[in-house]
Amino acid sequence: MDKVKSRKTLHERHVLDRATVKGWLEEAGDLYLQRVSELSMFRRLTDSISLGLDADKACKFILEILLEEMDVSNTSIMLYDETRNELVLKSARGQEDRAADSCPSRKLGHGIRLKRGEGIAGKVFQEGRPILVNDVNSSSRFSKDPKQAVTIGSILSLPLIVRGKTVGVLNLSHTQKDAFGQDDVHGLTIVANQIAVQLDNAEIYKKLQAVNLDLEAKVRKRTSHLEKTNRELRRTRSHLVQSEKLKALGQMASGVAHDFNNTLAGIIGNTQLLLAEVTRQPVRERLKNGIEAWSMARAKAHEANR
């Protein structure tokens, strides 16, 4: 009888051990699949950094990855607006609409703005640590926006931190309660940090684009100014060349007039000597007329030479 009981106990232990091992294997398999999914997200997020996306496109791309890789119903990214000291809903997407938008639909909470400490996301931003709510209906921290039509059972909000500064919040929700666990919090904190880096790169990319556009505008303005200056220099040079030509021509004309004037002076002087020796009146008249004409020509030559 004791042998039978002993055999029965050993059999029960064997069955129990097999069930335990099976449970461990299933748990290890689930954990393995979860890690594979996380690694896939890390790889896709890392690859997206090299795409050089702006903030709007980066948010769309990130939410697309999260919905494809995770068992979540809705996702959203809120970024900090320094000018208004508020969190602003930058992009939101649910499994139902399948299209992230930089201007989210009303269903996902269009135009939501939160102050520091306001709601779960505002609290996460203020404290810089994740908040997990397994049952939103029993949580006083969760207040549903009347305009928001999505069903939420549980929610996980994580801060987006880069270089020690919180720049926004990543929100993940599920229609079921208890959809997230502590393992999700640890793994998704790493994902959130990766997302923060990508969004920071997008902001840097945006600033670089603005700097490039400003530089291009300055270069165009400077080029236009140089072209205008060159045109003015060409006109000035043309005027100088023309002035030098006129000056040279004037000098040549002055030399000719001077030589002409000297020649006329000799003619007039000889004619006057001849006039003193001639007695016939008609000849004298012609000589006087010649002297008068040559004197007038000499005066004009002298005027031109001044």
PyMOL commands that set and color helices and strands:
alter all, ss='L'
color gray80, all
select helices_A, chain A and resi 2-49+55-69+106-108+119-127+136-138+182-277+281-304
alter helices_A, ss='H'
color red, helices_A
select strands_A, chain A and resi 74-81+86-94+113-114+131-133+154-162+165-174
alter strands_A, ss='S'
color yellow, strands_A
deselect
rebuild
show_as cartoon
